[in-house]
């Protein structure tokens, strides 16, 4: 499946873009409304983008009463991204969700200071609260992400979303002070791709769970590489800001690029691969 990375597309503002996807992932929903961080909270870098949005969202009650019904009217399978600051926050939101395809548990936002409970505790609480598919979104910043992946798998995660942004800093070249009001922010875009590939590769080997891979995907060749590392699905993020038609373009590219037989191929180096690079050049 081709999805969007949470927070990188507003389906109510750009429904024609959302309908190019196989499923739409919402912005992260927290129990109470959040205004997010002070501006400026987005900055371009040479090889990607920094953001410090801070999980700005209308809160669970307004999302359930207003936004979710409107999103359901679009006729797109929905994944709801759920956040919070303790296991109970996550579980209560999960228990209130229905009529959607899956839940993505945001366990890895770098722009929120409050510390959440352990990933496994959150997933276990959510598993007890819902029968919907649960995908745990993990951070590559953890010193041993395979340990976290195995832990969430053991308590009921149906899949993994890999990866979220990594903390980075951009300076104003004239003042040499941080561009973002918060200072640092989450790095996304092409510079994130090698880290994301390594994380997908590691977690696939550790768990064999279905994985949504994301981080710097902009072409069909990027998709092939994520699939080879073990991603069953992929999500587009920063590319949507510069190329809203990227889902349709990549889907056209994939029509002439072999993908299905590449799944997990990076884990079998003895089998030579012949990528159709010329097809996406």
C-alpha positions as CSV (number, residue, x, y, z in Angstrom):
1,X,0.0,0.0,0.0
2,X,1.0,3.6,-0.6
3,X,0.1,5.9,2.4
4,X,1.1,9.4,3.6
5,X,3.3,10.0,6.6
6,X,1.2,11.4,9.5
7,X,1.1,15.2,9.4
8,X,2.3,15.6,5.9
9,X,-1.1,15.9,4.2
10,X,-4.5,17.4,5.1
11,X,-7.0,15.2,3.3
12,X,-9.8,17.8,4.0
13,X,-7.8,20.5,2.2
14,X,-6.4,18.3,-0.6
15,X,-8.8,15.4,-1.0
16,X,-7.7,14.9,-4.6
17,X,-4.2,14.1,-3.4
18,X,-5.4,11.9,-0.6
19,X,-7.5,9.8,-3.0
20,X,-4.3,9.0,-4.9
21,X,-3.3,6.9,-1.8
22,X,-4.4,3.5,-0.7
23,X,-5.0,4.8,2.8
24,X,-4.8,8.2,4.5
25,X,-3.1,8.6,7.8
26,X,-4.4,11.5,10.0
27,X,-2.3,13.9,12.1
28,X,-1.7,12.6,15.6
29,X,-4.7,13.0,17.9
30,X,-4.1,13.7,21.6
31,X,-6.7,13.6,24.4
32,X,-6.7,17.4,24.8
33,X,-6.3,20.1,22.1
34,X,-2.7,21.3,21.5
35,X,-1.7,24.6,19.8
36,X,1.7,23.2,19.1
37,X,5.0,25.1,19.3
38,X,5.5,28.8,18.6
39,X,6.5,29.8,15.0
40,X,8.6,29.6,13.1
41,X,8.3,25.8,13.2
42,X,9.3,24.7,9.7
43,X,12.7,25.2,8.2
44,X,14.3,24.0,4.9
45,X,17.7,22.4,4.9
46,X,20.0,21.4,2.1
47,X,18.8,17.8,2.1
48,X,15.4,17.9,3.8
49,X,13.2,19.8,6.2
50,X,13.0,20.5,9.9
51,X,9.7,20.8,11.7
52,X,8.7,21.5,15.3
53,X,5.0,21.5,15.0
54,X,4.5,19.9,18.5
55,X,1.5,17.7,17.7
56,X,-0.9,20.6,17.1
57,X,-4.4,19.1,16.8
58,X,-7.9,19.8,17.9
59,X,-8.0,17.1,20.6
60,X,-9.9,13.8,20.8
61,X,-13.4,15.1,21.3
62,X,-13.4,17.5,18.4
63,X,-11.6,15.0,16.1
64,X,-14.2,12.3,16.8
65,X,-17.2,14.7,16.5
66,X,-16.1,16.8,13.6
67,X,-13.0,15.7,11.7
68,X,-13.4,11.9,11.6
69,X,-16.9,11.9,10.1
70,X,-15.8,14.3,7.4
71,X,-12.8,12.2,6.6
72,X,-15.0,9.1,6.4
73,X,-17.1,10.8,3.8
74,X,-14.1,11.0,1.5
75,X,-14.3,7.2,0.8
76,X,-10.6,6.6,1.7
77,X,-9.5,3.9,4.1
78,X,-8.4,5.7,7.2
79,X,-5.5,5.2,9.6
80,X,-5.7,7.3,12.8
81,X,-2.5,8.4,14.4
82,X,-2.9,8.4,18.2
83,X,-0.6,10.1,20.7
84,X,-0.6,10.9,24.4
85,X,1.6,11.2,27.5
86,X,0.7,7.9,29.3
87,X,-0.6,4.5,28.3
88,X,-4.1,5.5,29.4
89,X,-4.2,8.4,27.0
90,X,-3.5,6.2,24.1
91,X,-5.9,3.4,25.2
92,X,-8.8,5.7,25.8
93,X,-8.5,7.2,22.3
94,X,-8.2,3.7,20.7
95,X,-11.3,2.5,22.5
96,X,-13.3,5.4,21.0
97,X,-12.3,4.7,17.4
98,X,-14.4,2.7,15.0
99,X,-15.1,2.6,11.3
100,X,-11.4,3.0,10.4
101,X,-8.8,0.6,8.8
102,X,-6.0,0.8,11.4
103,X,-4.5,2.8,14.3
104,X,-0.9,4.1,14.2
105,X,0.5,4.7,17.7
106,X,2.9,7.6,17.7
107,X,5.5,6.5,20.1
108,X,8.3,8.6,18.7
109,X,7.6,12.3,18.3
110,X,10.8,14.4,18.8
111,X,9.0,17.7,19.3
112,X,7.1,16.9,22.5
113,X,8.9,17.3,25.8
114,X,6.6,15.2,28.0
115,X,7.9,11.7,28.3
116,X,5.5,8.9,27.5
117,X,5.4,5.5,29.1
118,X,7.4,2.7,27.6
119,X,6.4,1.6,24.1
120,X,5.4,-1.9,25.2
121,X,3.2,-0.7,28.0
122,X,1.4,1.6,25.6
123,X,0.9,-1.0,23.0
124,X,-0.3,-3.5,25.6
125,X,-2.9,-1.0,26.9
126,X,-4.1,-0.3,23.4
127,X,-4.3,-3.9,22.5
128,X,-6.6,-4.5,25.4
129,X,-8.8,-1.5,24.4
130,X,-9.4,-2.3,20.7
131,X,-9.4,-5.1,18.1
132,X,-8.4,-2.7,15.3
133,X,-5.0,-3.3,13.7
134,X,-2.2,-1.5,15.7
135,X,0.9,-0.2,14.1
136,X,3.6,1.1,16.4
137,X,5.6,4.1,15.1
138,X,9.1,3.8,16.5
139,X,12.1,6.1,16.5
140,X,15.4,5.2,15.0
141,X,17.0,7.3,17.7
142,X,16.7,4.4,20.2
143,X,20.1,2.7,20.8
144,X,18.7,-0.7,20.0
145,X,15.4,-0.3,18.0
146,X,15.2,-4.1,17.5
147,X,14.7,-4.6,21.2
148,X,11.7,-2.1,21.1
149,X,10.3,-3.7,18.0
150,X,10.4,-7.2,19.6
151,X,8.8,-5.8,22.8
152,X,5.8,-4.2,21.0
153,X,5.4,-7.3,18.9
154,X,5.2,-9.5,22.0
155,X,2.3,-7.5,23.5
156,X,0.2,-7.4,20.4
157,X,1.4,-4.9,17.8
158,X,0.2,-5.9,14.3
159,X,2.8,-4.0,12.5
160,X,5.5,-1.2,12.7
161,X,5.7,2.2,11.2
162,X,9.4,3.2,10.6
163,X,10.6,5.8,11.1
164,X,9.7,9.1,12.6
165,X,11.8,12.2,12.2
166,X,15.2,12.6,13.9
167,X,16.2,15.6,15.9
168,X,18.2,18.2,14.0
169,X,19.1,21.9,14.0
170,X,19.3,24.6,11.4
171,X,20.9,28.0,11.9
172,X,20.3,31.3,10.3
173,X,23.4,32.0,8.3
174,X,23.5,35.7,9.3
175,X,22.7,35.5,13.0
176,X,24.0,32.0,13.6
177,X,20.9,31.4,15.8
178,X,18.4,28.6,15.4
179,X,15.8,29.2,12.7
180,X,13.1,27.3,14.6
181,X,11.6,29.0,17.6
182,X,12.0,25.9,19.6
183,X,15.6,25.5,18.5
184,X,15.8,21.9,17.2
185,X,13.2,20.0,15.3
186,X,12.4,16.8,13.5
187,X,14.5,16.2,10.3
188,X,12.7,14.6,7.4
189,X,13.4,14.2,3.7
190,X,16.2,12.6,1.6
191,X,18.8,12.8,4.3
192,X,16.6,10.5,6.4
193,X,16.5,7.6,3.9
194,X,19.7,5.7,4.8
195,X,18.7,5.7,8.5
196,X,15.1,4.6,7.7
197,X,16.4,1.8,5.4
198,X,18.7,0.5,8.1
199,X,15.9,0.6,10.7
200,X,13.4,-1.2,8.5
201,X,16.1,-3.8,7.7
202,X,16.8,-4.3,11.4
203,X,13.2,-4.5,12.5
204,X,12.1,-6.8,9.7
205,X,14.9,-9.3,10.7
206,X,13.9,-8.9,14.4
207,X,10.1,-9.4,14.1
208,X,8.9,-10.3,10.6
209,X,6.0,-8.0,11.3
210,X,4.4,-6.0,8.5
211,X,6.2,-2.7,8.2
212,X,5.2,0.7,6.8
213,X,8.5,2.2,5.7
214,X,9.0,5.9,5.4
215,X,11.8,8.5,5.3
216,X,13.0,10.2,2.1
217,X,10.8,8.3,-0.4
218,X,10.4,10.3,-3.6
219,X,10.6,7.7,-6.5
220,X,9.7,4.2,-7.3
221,X,13.3,3.1,-6.8
222,X,13.1,4.4,-3.3
223,X,10.0,2.2,-2.8
224,X,11.8,-0.8,-4.2
225,X,14.7,-0.3,-1.7
226,X,12.3,-0.1,1.2
227,X,10.5,-3.2,0.1
228,X,13.8,-5.0,-0.3
229,X,14.7,-4.1,3.3
230,X,11.4,-5.5,4.5
231,X,8.7,-2.8,4.1
232,X,5.3,-4.3,3.2
233,X,3.9,-0.8,2.7
234,X,5.5,2.7,2.3
235,X,4.4,6.2,3.2
236,X,5.3,9.5,1.6
237,X,6.2,12.5,3.7
238,X,8.3,15.5,2.8
239,X,7.9,14.9,-1.0
240,X,4.2,15.8,-0.7
241,X,5.1,19.4,0.2
242,X,7.0,19.9,-3.0
243,X,5.2,17.5,-5.3
244,X,1.5,16.9,-4.3
245,X,1.1,14.6,-7.3
246,X,3.9,12.3,-6.1
247,X,1.5,9.4,-5.2
248,X,0.2,9.2,-8.8
249,X,3.7,9.7,-10.3
250,X,5.2,7.0,-8.1
251,X,2.3,4.6,-8.8
252,X,2.9,5.1,-12.6
253,X,6.6,4.4,-12.1
254,X,5.9,1.3,-10.0
255,X,3.8,-0.1,-12.9
256,X,7.0,-0.8,-14.8
257,X,9.3,-1.7,-11.8
258,X,9.2,-5.2,-10.3
259,X,8.4,-4.9,-6.6
260,X,6.6,-8.0,-5.4
261,X,9.6,-10.3,-5.9
262,X,11.9,-7.8,-4.1
263,X,10.3,-8.1,-0.7
264,X,13.0,-8.8,1.8
265,X,15.6,-9.2,-0.9
266,X,18.2,-7.2,1.1
267,X,18.2,-10.1,3.6
268,X,19.4,-12.6,1.0
269,X,22.6,-11.1,-0.4
270,X,23.5,-14.3,-2.1
271,X,20.6,-13.6,-4.6
272,X,21.7,-11.0,-7.1
273,X,19.1,-8.3,-7.8
274,X,18.5,-6.6,-11.1
275,X,16.7,-3.4,-10.3
276,X,15.0,-1.7,-13.2
277,X,16.8,1.6,-12.5
278,X,16.4,2.7,-16.1
279,X,12.6,2.5,-15.8
280,X,12.6,5.3,-13.2
281,X,15.4,7.4,-14.5
